[in-house]
Amino acid sequence: MKILIVSDTHKHDENLLKVLQKVGKLDMLIHLGDVEGSEDYIRAMADCPVEMVSGNNDFFSNLEREKELKLGKYRTLITHGHYYYVSVGLENIKREASARNMNIVMFGHTHKPLIDIDDDIIAINPGSISYPRQEGRKPTFIIMEIDNKGEAHFTLNYLK
């Protein structure tokens, strides 16, 4: 299973289109919020099922604030992250994921990529493919692959 994880496109969808062309066939696209009205366009350009949540800039969106997904054997919480103060740390969002018996939590909001794997909760932030804020400011996205043994692998990718 191959899943593209993105966040914070902020209605600048041209980079998402480039990423979709670059990565090839997908089983799912997960967008972690701040689509700013591009929900239908994103669903139309993705040739796979799409899961999306609202972000702090999705003022008039009907998207849910968060969702619980089953990805292979992994119980996964997807959220934008701003309600858990992810800009100051992972403690709140990991605590929430743990309280819900999740294995993985995926979030955006910070525009900084993160793959944090520990024994309890895997925390994933794909950064932003439109407005990156990490050092070097390169647009980022994450590919999650679940292998034949059911194990998840995460790869941070840069759009060049």
C-alpha positions as CSV (number, residue, x, y, z in Angstrom):
1,M,0.0,0.0,0.0
2,K,1.4,3.4,-1.0
3,I,0.0,6.6,0.6
4,L,1.0,10.2,-0.2
5,I,0.8,12.4,2.9
6,V,0.7,16.2,2.4
7,S,-0.4,19.3,4.3
8,D,-0.7,23.1,4.1
9,T,-1.2,23.6,0.4
10,H,-3.0,26.8,1.0
11,K,-4.8,26.8,-2.3
12,H,-1.5,26.7,-4.2
13,D,-2.2,23.3,-5.8
14,E,0.4,23.4,-8.6
15,N,3.0,21.7,-6.4
16,L,0.6,19.0,-5.4
17,L,0.0,18.3,-9.0
18,K,3.7,18.0,-9.6
19,V,4.0,15.6,-6.6
20,L,1.2,13.5,-7.9
21,Q,2.9,13.2,-11.3
22,K,6.2,12.4,-9.7
23,V,5.1,9.7,-7.3
24,G,3.0,7.6,-9.7
25,K,0.2,5.3,-8.7
26,L,-1.1,5.7,-5.2
27,D,-3.5,3.8,-3.0
28,M,-4.5,6.8,-1.0
29,L,-3.8,10.6,-0.6
30,I,-4.0,12.0,2.9
31,H,-4.2,15.9,3.2
32,L,-3.8,17.2,6.7
33,G,-5.5,20.6,6.3
34,D,-5.3,24.1,5.1
35,V,-6.6,23.3,1.6
36,E,-8.4,26.7,1.6
37,G,-11.3,25.7,-0.7
38,S,-9.5,23.3,-2.9
39,E,-11.1,20.1,-1.6
40,D,-13.0,19.3,-4.9
41,Y,-10.0,20.1,-7.1
42,I,-7.7,18.0,-5.0
43,R,-10.1,15.0,-5.1
44,A,-10.4,15.4,-8.9
45,M,-6.7,15.5,-9.5
46,A,-5.9,12.5,-7.3
47,D,-6.5,9.1,-9.0
48,C,-7.1,7.4,-5.7
49,P,-9.2,7.7,-2.5
50,V,-8.6,11.0,-0.6
51,E,-8.8,11.6,3.1
52,M,-8.8,15.2,4.2
53,V,-9.2,17.2,7.4
54,S,-9.7,20.9,8.0
55,G,-6.9,23.2,9.1
56,N,-6.9,26.6,10.9
57,N,-7.3,28.4,7.5
58,D,-10.2,26.3,6.3
59,F,-12.8,28.7,7.7
60,F,-15.8,27.8,5.5
61,S,-15.0,24.1,5.0
62,N,-17.2,21.2,5.7
63,L,-14.2,19.0,6.3
64,E,-14.0,17.2,9.6
65,R,-11.4,18.5,12.2
66,E,-9.9,15.0,12.5
67,K,-10.5,11.4,11.5
68,E,-9.5,8.0,12.7
69,L,-8.3,5.7,9.9
70,K,-7.2,2.1,9.7
71,L,-4.1,1.9,7.4
72,G,-3.1,-1.7,7.3
73,K,-2.8,-2.8,10.9
74,Y,-2.2,0.8,12.1
75,R,-4.9,2.8,13.9
76,T,-4.2,6.3,12.6
77,L,-5.4,9.7,13.8
78,I,-5.2,12.5,11.2
79,T,-5.6,16.1,12.2
80,H,-4.2,19.5,11.3
81,G,-2.7,19.7,14.8
82,H,-3.3,23.3,15.8
83,Y,-5.8,22.2,18.5
84,Y,-3.0,20.3,20.1
85,Y,-0.4,23.1,20.0
86,V,2.0,21.2,17.8
87,S,4.0,24.4,17.2
88,V,5.4,24.1,20.8
89,G,5.8,20.3,21.0
90,L,4.4,16.8,20.4
91,E,3.3,16.0,24.0
92,N,-0.4,17.0,23.6
93,I,-0.9,15.3,20.3
94,K,0.8,12.1,21.3
95,R,-1.1,12.0,24.5
96,E,-4.4,12.3,22.6
97,A,-3.3,9.6,20.1
98,S,-2.4,7.3,23.0
99,A,-5.7,8.0,24.8
100,R,-7.5,6.9,21.6
101,N,-5.3,3.7,21.3
102,M,-3.8,5.0,18.0
103,N,-0.5,3.7,16.6
104,I,0.2,6.7,14.3
105,V,-0.8,10.4,14.5
106,M,-0.4,12.6,11.3
107,F,-0.6,16.3,11.5
108,G,0.5,19.5,9.7
109,H,0.3,23.2,10.7
110,T,3.9,23.8,11.5
111,H,5.1,23.6,7.8
112,K,8.1,21.6,9.1
113,P,8.5,17.9,8.2
114,L,8.8,15.3,11.0
115,I,9.1,11.6,11.2
116,D,9.2,10.7,14.9
117,I,9.1,6.9,15.6
118,D,9.1,5.7,19.1
119,D,7.7,2.6,20.9
120,D,4.3,4.1,21.7
121,I,3.2,6.5,18.9
122,I,4.6,7.3,15.5
123,A,4.2,11.0,14.8
124,I,4.2,12.2,11.1
125,N,4.2,15.7,9.7
126,P,4.8,16.1,6.0
127,G,5.7,19.8,6.2
128,S,4.3,21.9,3.4
129,I,4.6,21.6,-0.4
130,S,3.6,25.2,-0.8
131,Y,5.1,27.3,2.1
132,P,7.9,25.3,3.8
133,R,9.4,26.8,7.0
134,Q,12.2,24.4,7.8
135,E,15.8,25.2,7.2
136,G,16.4,25.3,3.4
137,R,12.7,25.9,2.8
138,K,12.3,23.1,0.3
139,P,8.7,21.8,-0.3
140,T,8.2,18.4,1.4
141,F,5.8,15.5,1.4
142,I,5.9,12.0,2.9
143,I,5.3,8.6,1.3
144,M,4.0,5.9,3.6
145,E,4.4,2.4,2.3
146,I,3.0,-0.7,4.0
147,D,5.0,-3.7,2.9
148,N,3.9,-7.3,2.4
149,K,4.6,-8.1,6.1
150,G,2.3,-5.2,7.1
151,E,5.1,-3.0,8.4
152,A,4.9,0.8,7.7
153,H,7.8,2.7,6.2
154,F,7.9,6.5,5.9
155,T,10.1,8.4,3.4
156,L,10.5,12.2,3.5
157,N,10.7,13.6,0.0
158,Y,11.6,17.0,-1.4
159,L,10.0,18.6,-4.4
160,K,12.7,19.9,-6.7
